[in-house]
Amino acid sequence: MASVDASGMFPGSNAEEVIAANADWLKPHFVDDDGMMPLSIHALVVKSMGKTIVVDTCLGNRPVAGFDAMSHLGDQFLHDFAAAGFGVEAVDFVACTHLHFDHVGFNTVLVDGQWVATFPNARYLFGRIEYEHWDAGNPGAAITFGDAVKPVFVAGLADLVDTDHKITDEVRFAPTPGHTPGHVSVHIESKGERSHRLGDVSRCRFAAGGADASRTSQRARRSAGAGDRYAFRPAHRRPHQEGQRQLPTGGLVGNRYLRGARGCWAQCEGGPPR
């Protein structure tokens, strides 16, 4: 868990006024009395058609400039990953919704002074638009690009893919630009059920309340999804903040808290991992 200044989520807006006007439903779950917004950082494991897919890899174990509370978190994430029944060598794909530091941290681990792939047998899937944006040196929150993203690419383990890339017949990317230029969400569909791993996309009532949130990015686009049976997984929401329905194949259950990150797994075949 980590907390950030809620007003800072809406730069250039009248967020402080809007937060105060909406305190009746924002507090205590979404904003505390000090104006801080709690965030939890998630990884998702999906088993689909014989493939193991990790969606986003949280914060990692490294210094993160300007974010002391998110630095040097240790390797508990990896221990819990193994305890949940997964091995790093058995991962087939690492799918990154975008390349901000809190979504790529355990892409790599430090071994003998070098950053190397945490999942050595996996193909790392980076959106081409997203990768090229940060590789060009644009400023922003991809502040660990050099040690959490670039080493994987240099090692030949990364594929630069389109924003509608299909990983398996059940799992594919869906373009959701705005938070970053090449942001994608992950769409999962199995036996008539659908789930959406949103990344850093979230429905926000502030726009209706008057906050100028939509102007934080010139590339921001509105998107909406509807369905009778679905599950949504925002990357920074605690359990009571998530909208979800269990898939008949076992999807989006088996939540486990990790140090500095909340890990989740989804199963598109069979039941929970043993």
N, C-alpha and C positions, 0 to 999 in steps of 0.2 A: 504494500500500500504506500502511496505517496500523496501529498496534498499540494495543490497549486492555488495561487490567488485567482479566485473565480473571475474577477473583473479582467484579468489578464488574458482570459480566453477570448475576449472580444475587443481587440485593440481598435482604437478609434471610434468606439461606440459609447453610448450612454449606459453601459452595462451596470454600473453601480446603482443607478436609479431603478433600472428594471429588476435587478436582484432584490432590492428593497421592496419593490411593489409586488413581487411574487414570493415573498418570504414564507407565506402560509403553506405553500407546497414544496418549496425548495429546501426548507429546513425541517429536520436536521439531516436528512439522508443525502442531499445533493450539495448543500453549502452549510458550513457550520457557523457558529456565532461570530467567528473571527473573519468570515468572508472567504474561507478556504474551501476548495472543492476537492474531495477525496477521489483518488484515482487508483484503480488496481490494473495491473498490466498482465495481459493474458497471452498464453500460447495455446494453440489448438492442434491436436493430433487427429488426423482423419485416416481411417483405414478404408480403402475403396478398391475393389477389383484386384485384390492381391498386392496393392501398393500402400505404403505408409507415407503419409504426407504431413509435414509439420508446417503450420501456418503461423508465421511470425515467431521470433525467438527471444522476445523480451529484452531485458536490459544487459544481460551478460555480466561479466566480472572484470571491470576495468574502471579507470577514472573517467568521469563524464564532466567536461568543463562546464562550470556554472550550476551543476546539479549534485551537490555533495551527498544528498540523501539517496541518490540513485547510483552512487559510485561504490566500487569495491564490495559488491554484494555476496561474493563467494560463489561456491559451486553447488549450493543446495538445489538449485533448479535441476541440475544434471542428476543428482542423487534421487530426487523425486521422479524425474523422468524414467529412470531405471526401475524405481519401486513401483511405478504404474504399469510396468510390464513391457517397456520399450527399450531397445538398444540403439545407441547412436549409429552403430554400423548398419543397422537394418532399415534406416530411413531411406526412402527412394527419392523424395522430393522435399525441398524446403521452399515454400511459397511465401514471398514477402509482399504484403499489401502495399507497402511503401517503404522508404529507406530512412525514416527518422530513427534516431538512436535507440528509442525504446521499443523498436520492432525488429531490430537486427542484432541485438547484443550477443546472443549465443550462436550467431552464425559462425563465430570463430572462438577459439580458446588459445591462450598463450602457452606455447611449448618451447622451451629452450630459447626464450627471447623472441620467438617468431609467432605471429598470429596465423593459425592454421585452421582449416575447416573442422568444425565440431562434428559434422556428419560426413565422414570421408567418402562414403559411397553414394551420396545423394547428388542430384542435380539441383542446383540453386536457381530458382526462377525469379528473375528480376524483370519488371516491366522495362522495355527499351526506352520509352519516354522518360520514365522515372530515373533510370540509371544515367542516361545521357545528361539529364538536367543537373544532377549532383556531380557527375564527373566533370562537368564544365566549370565547377568551382562556385556555383551559385550559393549565396549565404542562406542559412536556415538551420533547421534542427537535425540535419543529417551530419552531425558533428563527429560521428564515429565512422564515417564512410571509409576513411583511410585504413582502419584496422578491423572493421567488421564486415565490410563489403568488398573493397578492392582486392584484398588477398585471395578471396574465393575466385574472383574473376581472373586474376593473374594466374592462379593455379589451374585454370581451365575447367573449373567445376560449375561455372555459371552459364545459364542460357538467357539471353535477352529476348523477351517474348512480347507479343502483342497484348493489349489490354483485354482482349477477349479469348485469351489462350485457353485451350482445353487440356487439362491434366489427365483426367480419365473421362470415360463417358458419363460419370456421375459428378465430377468436380471440375469446375472451370472458373476462370477469372471473369469479372464483369467490370467494365470501366466506371469508376466513380471519381473523376477528377475534381479538384477543388481544394481539399486539404493540402495536397501536393499535386504537381502537374500530371503525374502518371499514376495517381492512386487507383487501386483496384480493390474490389471486394471479392469474396470467394463464394460462389454459388454451389450448393450441394443439393443434388436431387437423387432420390433413391426410392423406388417402389411407390411413386406418386406423392412422396413427401418432399418438402423443400426446406432448406436451411440457408441462411445468409450470414457468413462471417463478414462483418461490415468493415473491419479495420477501424479507421478513425472517422467513420461516418456515423452521424447520430441525428435523429430528429430533435429539433430544438424549438421549444415554445417561445423563446425570446423574440423571434422575428415577429410573431404576432403581437408581442408586448411592446415593440418599438425599438429594440436594440438593433443597431446597424451591423449585425453580425455578418451578413452576407457580403459585406464589402471588404472582408479581411483577405480575400483573394480575387483577383480579376478573372481567374479561371473557374471560380466557383460555379457550380451548376446544381440546380435542384434535381433530386431524384426521388422517386417514390416507388414502393413495391407493395403489392397486395396479394393476398392468397388466403385460402380457407385453412390450410394446414402448413405451418411454416415454423421456423425457429430463427431468431435474430441473436447474434453474438457481437455486440460492440466490444472493442478491444480494451476499453478503460472503464467498464461498468462492473459494479459489484453485483452479487446475485439478485438482490431485490431491485436492481436497476435494469435487469435484462428481461427481454420478452422472449419466451421460449416455449416450444412444445416438443415433447419427446417423439422422435421418429420411431416407427415400428421396428426398425433394424437396430435400435440401440443408440441412435445419434444424439449427441449433445447431452450426455449424462456422464457420471464419473468425475465430477469436479474435484480438484485437489488444490489446496493452497500451497504455493511455493514461496520461498523467501524472496521478497521483492517482486513477485509475480504470481498471478493465479493461473494455473495451467488447466486446460480442459481437453478432453478428447472426444472425438466423435467416431462412431463405428457405422459404416455403411454395409457391413456384412457381419453376421454372427452377433455375439453379445459382447460384454465387457472384456477387456484384455485380461488374461490370467497371468 
